[in-house]
């Protein structure tokens, strides 16, 4: 089966195909270091493919973008934070595998929407705080790791949680990006067998579909990397929070 046949097998309308390509561009931007927009990819693919299926469609796309990111930002990685977060993230992923396999598609959609809205609430809360002071103790890192692991398994939605943690420990921009790139490359590869063999959301057909987006993701990444030093975060972050919150509410009630 060729790539064209795979695209046809998903019966995507022109608007859905356009949304799929849009998601690839935004994913590239997100992995280049423009934080906060990755959640738009999650919502876009959920509307195109359905909530649970979209998690398997997105995962190989994330891994391909992670490979570009770890190559580009490798020298900035702070491994001590990765070692601190990975154990609790693994536990969170395993709990997420069990929860996602035990609940129905309708409940999965509700959980995913709730995670999106909860993530937005956290992002908004920390956006409005007058101080960046956050506890740096082991309880905080373990809680952040577990929540990141659970949300990344349920809906590839760990970005807001990890962003809050990295802001708390005051990582500089490049270290923030490089550390996050390696952290999610490791955890996304760990998630892959569960999508293959437990949820069965990653298939040969979905992998062929993913291949169509690799050039788009690469273009998005390098466009985003060129903009990282120039873009203003304040108004753009608020826009992303509002649009994503609306998407989460629509997903919850549709």
C-alpha positions as CSV (number, residue, x, y, z in Angstrom):
1,X,0.0,0.0,0.0
2,X,1.4,3.4,-1.1
3,X,1.2,6.7,0.8
4,X,-1.5,7.9,-1.5
5,X,-3.6,4.8,-0.8
6,X,-3.1,5.3,2.9
7,X,-4.3,8.9,2.7
8,X,-7.4,7.7,0.8
9,X,-8.1,4.9,3.3
10,X,-8.5,7.6,6.0
11,X,-11.1,9.2,3.8
12,X,-9.9,12.7,4.7
13,X,-11.8,15.7,3.2
14,X,-9.8,18.6,1.8
15,X,-10.4,20.6,4.9
16,X,-9.3,17.6,7.1
17,X,-6.1,17.1,5.0
18,X,-5.4,20.8,5.3
19,X,-5.8,20.6,9.1
20,X,-3.5,17.6,9.1
21,X,-0.8,19.6,7.2
22,X,-1.4,22.6,9.5
23,X,-0.8,20.4,12.5
24,X,2.6,19.3,11.1
25,X,3.7,22.9,10.7
26,X,2.6,23.8,14.2
27,X,4.3,20.7,15.6
28,X,7.6,21.8,14.0
29,X,7.2,25.3,15.5
30,X,6.4,23.8,18.9
31,X,9.5,21.6,19.0
32,X,11.7,24.4,17.8
33,X,11.2,26.1,21.1
34,X,8.0,28.2,20.6
35,X,6.3,26.9,23.7
36,X,2.6,26.7,24.3
37,X,1.3,25.9,20.8
38,X,1.8,22.1,20.8
39,X,-1.6,21.8,22.4
40,X,-3.2,23.1,19.2
41,X,-1.8,20.1,17.4
42,X,-3.5,17.8,19.9
43,X,-6.8,19.5,19.4
44,X,-6.5,19.7,15.6
45,X,-5.7,16.0,15.2
46,X,-8.4,15.0,17.7
47,X,-11.0,16.7,15.6
48,X,-9.7,15.1,12.4
49,X,-9.1,11.5,13.6
50,X,-11.0,11.2,16.9
51,X,-9.6,11.6,20.4
52,X,-7.9,8.2,21.1
53,X,-6.9,7.4,17.5
54,X,-5.3,10.8,17.2
55,X,-2.9,10.0,20.1
56,X,-1.4,7.2,18.0
57,X,-1.3,9.4,14.8
58,X,0.5,12.1,16.7
59,X,3.1,10.0,18.6
60,X,5.4,9.1,15.7
61,X,5.2,12.8,14.5
62,X,6.3,13.9,17.9
63,X,9.3,11.4,17.9
64,X,10.4,12.6,14.4
65,X,10.2,16.2,15.6
66,X,12.0,15.2,18.8
67,X,14.9,13.8,16.8
68,X,15.4,17.1,15.0
69,X,15.1,19.0,18.3
70,X,17.7,16.9,20.2
71,X,20.1,17.2,17.3
72,X,19.7,21.0,17.1
73,X,19.7,21.7,20.9
74,X,21.7,18.8,22.2
75,X,24.6,20.9,23.7
76,X,22.1,22.8,25.9
77,X,20.7,19.7,27.7
78,X,20.7,19.6,31.5
79,X,20.6,15.9,32.3
80,X,20.2,16.3,36.0
81,X,16.6,17.5,35.5
82,X,15.9,14.6,33.1
83,X,17.1,12.1,35.7
84,X,15.0,13.7,38.3
85,X,11.8,13.6,36.3
86,X,12.0,10.3,34.3
87,X,11.1,7.8,37.1
88,X,7.9,9.5,38.1
89,X,7.0,10.2,34.4
90,X,7.3,6.4,33.7
91,X,4.9,5.7,36.5
92,X,2.5,8.3,35.1
93,X,2.7,6.8,31.6
94,X,1.9,3.3,33.0
95,X,-1.1,4.6,34.9
96,X,-2.2,6.4,31.7
97,X,-1.9,3.2,29.7
98,X,-4.2,1.4,32.2
99,X,-6.7,4.2,32.4
100,X,-6.8,4.7,28.6
101,X,-7.3,1.0,28.0
102,X,-10.0,0.6,30.7
103,X,-12.3,3.4,29.7
104,X,-14.6,3.8,26.7
105,X,-14.0,6.1,23.7
106,X,-16.6,8.6,25.0
107,X,-15.0,8.6,28.5
108,X,-11.5,8.9,26.9
109,X,-12.8,12.0,25.1
110,X,-14.1,13.5,28.3
111,X,-10.8,12.8,30.2
112,X,-8.8,14.3,27.3
113,X,-10.9,17.4,27.3
114,X,-10.6,17.7,31.0
115,X,-6.8,17.4,30.8
116,X,-6.7,20.1,28.2
117,X,-8.9,22.5,30.2
118,X,-6.9,21.7,33.4
119,X,-3.7,22.3,31.5
120,X,-5.0,25.7,30.3
121,X,-6.1,26.6,33.8
122,X,-2.5,25.9,35.1
123,X,-1.0,27.9,32.2
124,X,-3.3,30.8,32.9
125,X,-2.6,30.7,36.7
126,X,1.1,30.8,36.2
127,X,0.7,33.5,33.5
128,X,-1.1,35.7,36.1
129,X,1.2,35.0,39.1
130,X,3.3,38.0,40.2
131,X,6.1,35.7,41.2
132,X,7.8,32.7,39.6
133,X,8.5,31.2,43.0
134,X,7.6,27.5,43.0
135,X,8.7,24.8,45.4
136,X,11.8,23.0,44.1
137,X,11.6,20.1,46.5
138,X,11.3,16.4,45.6
139,X,7.5,16.3,46.1
140,X,7.1,19.0,43.5
141,X,9.4,17.3,40.9
142,X,7.7,13.9,41.5
143,X,4.2,15.4,41.2
144,X,5.2,17.2,38.0
145,X,6.8,14.1,36.6
146,X,3.8,11.9,37.4
147,X,1.3,14.4,35.9
148,X,3.5,14.9,32.8
149,X,3.7,11.1,32.3
150,X,0.0,10.6,32.7
151,X,-1.1,13.5,30.5
152,X,1.4,12.6,27.8
153,X,0.0,9.1,27.6
154,X,-3.6,10.2,27.7
155,X,-3.3,12.9,25.1
156,X,0.3,13.9,24.4
157,X,-0.5,16.9,26.7
158,X,2.4,17.1,29.0
159,X,3.7,20.4,27.6
160,X,2.1,22.7,30.1
161,X,3.2,20.6,33.1
162,X,6.8,20.4,32.0
163,X,6.8,24.1,31.1
164,X,5.7,25.0,34.6
165,X,8.4,22.8,36.1
166,X,11.2,24.1,33.9
167,X,10.1,27.7,34.6
168,X,10.2,26.9,38.3
169,X,13.8,25.8,38.2
170,X,14.6,28.9,36.1
171,X,16.2,27.1,33.1
172,X,17.5,29.6,30.5
173,X,15.8,29.5,27.1
174,X,18.1,27.2,25.3
175,X,18.6,24.9,28.2
176,X,14.8,24.8,28.6
177,X,14.4,23.8,25.0
178,X,17.2,21.3,24.9
179,X,16.3,19.6,28.2
180,X,12.6,19.3,27.2
181,X,13.6,17.9,23.8
182,X,15.6,15.0,25.3
183,X,13.0,14.4,28.1
184,X,10.2,14.0,25.6
185,X,12.2,12.0,23.1
186,X,12.9,9.4,25.8
187,X,9.4,9.3,27.1
188,X,7.8,9.2,23.7
189,X,9.9,6.3,22.6
190,X,8.9,4.6,25.9
191,X,5.2,5.1,25.0
192,X,5.5,3.7,21.5
193,X,5.1,-0.1,22.3
194,X,2.0,0.6,24.4
195,X,0.4,2.4,21.4
196,X,1.4,-0.6,19.2
197,X,0.5,-3.5,21.3
198,X,-2.0,-2.3,24.0
199,X,-4.1,0.5,22.5
200,X,-3.3,-0.4,18.9
201,X,-3.5,3.2,17.9
202,X,-0.2,3.0,16.0
203,X,-0.4,0.8,12.9
204,X,1.6,0.3,9.6
205,X,-1.0,2.5,7.9
206,X,-0.7,5.3,10.4
207,X,3.1,5.2,10.2
208,X,2.8,5.6,6.4
209,X,0.5,8.5,6.9
210,X,3.1,10.0,9.3
211,X,5.7,9.9,6.6
212,X,3.7,12.4,4.5
213,X,4.2,15.0,7.2
214,X,8.0,14.7,7.9
215,X,9.0,17.4,5.3
216,X,6.3,19.7,6.7
217,X,7.5,19.1,10.3
218,X,11.1,19.9,9.2
219,X,10.0,23.1,7.5
220,X,8.0,24.1,10.6
221,X,10.9,23.4,12.9
222,X,13.4,25.5,11.1
223,X,11.0,28.4,10.5
224,X,10.2,28.2,14.2
225,X,13.9,28.1,15.2
226,X,14.5,31.3,13.1
227,X,11.7,33.0,15.0
228,X,12.6,31.9,18.6
229,X,14.9,34.8,19.2
230,X,12.5,37.4,17.7
231,X,9.0,36.4,18.8
232,X,7.3,38.2,21.7
233,X,5.7,35.7,24.1
234,X,3.2,37.8,26.0
235,X,0.2,38.5,23.7
236,X,0.9,35.3,21.7
237,X,0.7,33.1,24.9
238,X,-2.6,34.7,25.9
239,X,-4.0,34.1,22.4
240,X,-2.9,30.4,22.5
241,X,-4.4,30.0,26.0
242,X,-7.8,31.4,24.9
243,X,-8.0,29.5,21.6
244,X,-6.9,26.2,23.2
245,X,-9.5,26.6,26.1
246,X,-12.2,27.1,23.5
247,X,-11.0,23.9,21.7
248,X,-11.1,21.9,24.9
249,X,-14.6,23.1,25.8
250,X,-15.8,22.2,22.3
251,X,-14.2,18.7,22.6
252,X,-15.9,18.2,26.0
253,X,-19.4,18.9,24.7
254,X,-19.4,17.8,21.1
